[in-house]
């Protein structure tokens, strides 16, 4: 049972370690009670980018649907799509908008090379899942191009393939021009994993390479998943809410303090000492037994709060080690050895009771070309490996990606650069910790 | 806001938490604690030059500039991130060095250090390290000049014996094989040469198995009795794990009990309690 002597309120600090909200009720961090979190999930869910430059190139060359698909007879070499993007945008908006004052947005990006489509709430409400932006936006783009350039019925199919790629012959939009933050439902590892398909590169791009904000955003999407998949209920609710607060929202400034103390000379091991210092002094853990050799075995006073402390330390260790080398690849090694060293050092349970260490071990293989896999930036939580740890692993992966200085083959700028532009006006993405804290203070009062 | 000062100390005397590393009373446990402890100065038992290290790693010619993965941080500038401001980059990261590695194979026959302890040692002592997770070999990846700086410590001190520890980038097989008649670990690429005359082990090839222009003398190999004192692995024919079993099991039991309790999400029912 949760220890009732420790009240479930947290003090949240921003990415500079500055106190921004005191006594935030833990319950207010539940996405269903937090309007900032709901806004972020909603904004992400309704957004899609169509790469018009890619559509034009496909139609010009006849290379439709990606590699090995060359169909010159479908080519339209003289289609001046990029010259008339504004008109195409207007047509898309007229198709997508449901009423004059709805919240639909259709905007051009990258000097008209891309168009970002944000569906209105009514369309999202009517949809069964999160694929509406890709399908509605994609269809609107196809029809707009066909109409704008008065394309014949014999070649119109090429426009569809240029936008949607090989879909529906493939299960995703292979070779198409649809750039969605989400993966397609048919690639989900389990039901309810939609929010987990957002890759580390997309998250880091939205956070503009700010490590702490990357971790916070990653945590938000994981929380969305926890709600969706029925994990934020009953006996596990406090575990994940505390973990979210301490690991992703810098509660009690634990993460920032640990990183600051060890930023110059620290190592993974020394971050463990920082966390233990705070855990002992705040009575989160206590001495259980001193063994004949003088080794002290500790035990958690509040198991869930201890898990949150340990998770915060795992992120801090990632920031110290990956930050020192300005290289993302070591995140798996940090997660693995942090947890192992912590358990053997104290007798306390590791992050998420063994799940984080297991995830880290396989992640080490996958990101170091032992069993194939991929790069840290390409990872998402909808992965056979990273799915194993709910909430706690992905923020570390995102923070590591954010701290990389250029060792990645597929960096965020290359893979998901546009996402840094499309959410810059949304305050919840710009200042996630502040927004969530404010909303929690409003929403959490008296909610139990 | 900084936490109140009292929160930063583990007890009222103002003492910091002191790392314990591992339980146990035997010499093996003590060795583990010494090797892992970043405040313990590893005993130096041989001298290697910077040139020797560069040649052994085999990534660049002696005197050649470090290859870079990206321009120096001073030139590119860094994104506006508070964490980057408080975490100092290593010299290699500052310069934008490429990531390089050294890989060790450690014999099960009383090697001073083995894979699991190496991973922990690296993470206790080094910044910016990336350690592989394997049983018979263990790579350490770092920015190139950072790697060269720590490799000296790994090769010159008591944690390395040239007969039972080996530097092998490829063809690592040998850690679980019986030692040869001279007490040297098997190496399919024959990177080392044992000289009975002076009881010394020479590296005649680099870690990739490419012949060196001049052998590197790693000094005398330790005899078995000495290795038995330096090793941090339990073995029935040396320090038996049973001697420390009680303490280890108490520690591990605590971890596992809490794991089960955490996974269950409530106090365990009476039937599930040990």
Boltz contact constraints between the chains, C-beta under 6 A:
constraints:
  - contact:
      token1: [A, 1]
      token2: [B, 267]
      max_distance: 6.0
  - contact:
      token1: [A, 15]
      token2: [B, 82]
      max_distance: 6.0
  - contact:
      token1: [A, 16]
      token2: [B, 82]
      max_distance: 6.0
  - contact:
      token1: [A, 19]
      token2: [B, 1]
      max_distance: 6.0
  - contact:
      token1: [A, 209]
      token2: [B, 79]
      max_distance: 6.0
  - contact:
      token1: [A, 210]
      token2: [B, 81]
      max_distance: 6.0
  - contact:
      token1: [A, 211]
      token2: [B, 81]
      max_distance: 6.0
  - contact:
      token1: [A, 211]
      token2: [B, 83]
      max_distance: 6.0
  - contact:
      token1: [A, 212]
      token2: [B, 83]
      max_distance: 6.0
  - contact:
      token1: [A, 235]
      token2: [B, 265]
      max_distance: 6.0
  - contact:
      token1: [A, 235]
      token2: [B, 266]
      max_distance: 6.0
  - contact:
      token1: [A, 236]
      token2: [B, 265]
      max_distance: 6.0
  - contact:
      token1: [A, 259]
      token2: [B, 86]
      max_distance: 6.0
  - contact:
      token1: [A, 260]
      token2: [B, 86]
      max_distance: 6.0
  - contact:
      token1: [A, 263]
      token2: [B, 86]
      max_distance: 6.0
  - contact:
      token1: [A, 263]
      token2: [B, 87]
      max_distance: 6.0
  - contact:
      token1: [A, 264]
      token2: [B, 88]
      max_distance: 6.0
  - contact:
      token1: [A, 267]
      token2: [B, 127]
      max_distance: 6.0
  - contact:
      token1: [A, 268]
      token2: [B, 123]
      max_distance: 6.0
  - contact:
      token1: [A, 269]
      token2: [B, 123]
      max_distance: 6.0
  - contact:
      token1: [A, 269]
      token2: [B, 124]
      max_distance: 6.0
  - contact:
      token1: [A, 273]
      token2: [B, 17]
      max_distance: 6.0
  - contact:
      token1: [A, 273]
      token2: [B, 19]
      max_distance: 6.0
  - contact:
      token1: [A, 276]
      token2: [B, 17]
      max_distance: 6.0
  - contact:
      token1: [A, 277]
      token2: [B, 10]
      max_distance: 6.0
  - contact:
      token1: [A, 277]
      token2: [B, 17]
      max_distance: 6.0
  - contact:
      token1: [A, 280]
      token2: [B, 10]
      max_distance: 6.0
  - contact:
      token1: [A, 281]
      token2: [B, 7]
      max_distance: 6.0
  - contact:
      token1: [A, 281]
      token2: [B, 9]
      max_distance: 6.0
  - contact:
      token1: [A, 281]
      token2: [B, 10]
      max_distance: 6.0
  - contact:
      token1: [A, 291]
      token2: [B, 23]
      max_distance: 6.0
  - contact:
      token1: [A, 291]
      token2: [B, 247]
      max_distance: 6.0
  - contact:
      token1: [A, 293]
      token2: [B, 23]
      max_distance: 6.0
  - contact:
      token1: [A, 293]
      token2: [B, 24]
      max_distance: 6.0
  - contact:
      token1: [A, 293]
      token2: [B, 25]
      max_distance: 6.0
  - contact:
      token1: [A, 293]
      token2: [B, 247]
      max_distance: 6.0
  - contact:
      token1: [A, 295]
      token2: [B, 20]
      max_distance: 6.0
  - contact:
      token1: [A, 295]
      token2: [B, 23]
      max_distance: 6.0
  - contact:
      token1: [A, 297]
      token2: [B, 250]
      max_distance: 6.0
  - contact:
      token1: [A, 297]
      token2: [B, 251]
      max_distance: 6.0
  - contact:
      token1: [A, 297]
      token2: [B, 254]
      max_distance: 6.0
  - contact:
      token1: [A, 303]
      token2: [B, 262]
      max_distance: 6.0
  - contact:
      token1: [A, 319]
      token2: [B, 83]
      max_distance: 6.0
  - contact:
      token1: [A, 323]
      token2: [B, 83]
      max_distance: 6.0
  - contact:
      token1: [A, 323]
      token2: [B, 87]
      max_distance: 6.0
  - contact:
      token1: [A, 324]
      token2: [B, 90]
      max_distance: 6.0
  - contact:
      token1: [A, 324]
      token2: [B, 127]
      max_distance: 6.0
  - contact:
      token1: [A, 324]
      token2: [B, 128]
      max_distance: 6.0
  - contact:
      token1: [A, 325]
      token2: [B, 90]
      max_distance: 6.0
  - contact:
      token1: [A, 325]
      token2: [B, 93]
      max_distance: 6.0
  - contact:
      token1: [A, 325]
      token2: [B, 128]
      max_distance: 6.0
  - contact:
      token1: [A, 325]
      token2: [B, 143]
      max_distance: 6.0
  - contact:
      token1: [A, 326]
      token2: [B, 89]
      max_distance: 6.0
  - contact:
      token1: [A, 326]
      token2: [B, 93]
      max_distance: 6.0
  - contact:
      token1: [A, 329]
      token2: [B, 130]
      max_distance: 6.0
  - contact:
      token1: [A, 330]
      token2: [B, 130]
      max_distance: 6.0
  - contact:
      token1: [A, 333]
      token2: [B, 130]
      max_distance: 6.0
  - contact:
      token1: [A, 333]
      token2: [B, 131]
      max_distance: 6.0
  - contact:
      token1: [A, 336]
      token2: [B, 133]
      max_distance: 6.0
  - contact:
      token1: [A, 337]
      token2: [B, 119]
      max_distance: 6.0
  - contact:
      token1: [A, 337]
      token2: [B, 123]
      max_distance: 6.0
  - contact:
      token1: [A, 341]
      token2: [B, 120]
      max_distance: 6.0
  - contact:
      token1: [A, 343]
      token2: [B, 255]
      max_distance: 6.0
  - contact:
      token1: [A, 344]
      token2: [B, 22]
      max_distance: 6.0
  - contact:
      token1: [A, 345]
      token2: [B, 20]
      max_distance: 6.0
  - contact:
      token1: [A, 347]
      token2: [B, 251]
      max_distance: 6.0
  - contact:
      token1: [A, 347]
      token2: [B, 254]
      max_distance: 6.0
  - contact:
      token1: [A, 347]
      token2: [B, 255]
      max_distance: 6.0
  - contact:
      token1: [A, 349]
      token2: [B, 255]
      max_distance: 6.0
  - contact:
      token1: [A, 349]
      token2: [B, 258]
      max_distance: 6.0
  - contact:
      token1: [A, 349]
      token2: [B, 259]
      max_distance: 6.0
  - contact:
      token1: [A, 349]
      token2: [B, 262]
      max_distance: 6.0
  - contact:
      token1: [A, 353]
      token2: [B, 259]
      max_distance: 6.0
  - contact:
      token1: [A, 353]
      token2: [B, 262]
      max_distance: 6.0
  - contact:
      token1: [A, 353]
      token2: [B, 263]
      max_distance: 6.0
  - contact:
      token1: [A, 354]
      token2: [B, 259]
      max_distance: 6.0
  - contact:
      token1: [A, 361]
      token2: [B, 133]
      max_distance: 6.0
  - contact:
      token1: [A, 364]
      token2: [B, 133]
      max_distance: 6.0
  - contact:
      token1: [A, 405]
      token2: [B, 70]
      max_distance: 6.0
  - contact:
      token1: [A, 406]
      token2: [B, 70]
      max_distance: 6.0
  - contact:
      token1: [A, 407]
      token2: [B, 69]
      max_distance: 6.0
